[in-house]
Amino acid sequence: MPSLLRIEASAQLEDRSLTRHLTEIFAKRFRTDAPDTKVIVRDVGMNPIPAIDHQFIH
């Protein structure tokens, strides 16, 4: 089964973000061509990755 990793990085809300709109269109089109695709969404705009600190390193 194919997988598609969709990374959202815009801090704009979905109705205001052009890139979020474009990735949605792309993912829908991709799934039209490959309906058994597993889509994994990571939203680093709305859920930022924490900074690496000394506790993480150790």
PyMOL commands that set and color helices and strands:
alter all, ss='L'
color gray80, all
select helices_A, chain A and resi 18-33+54-57
alter helices_A, ss='H'
color red, helices_A
select strands_A, chain A and resi 3-8+38-43
alter strands_A, ss='S'
color yellow, strands_A
deselect
rebuild
show_as cartoon
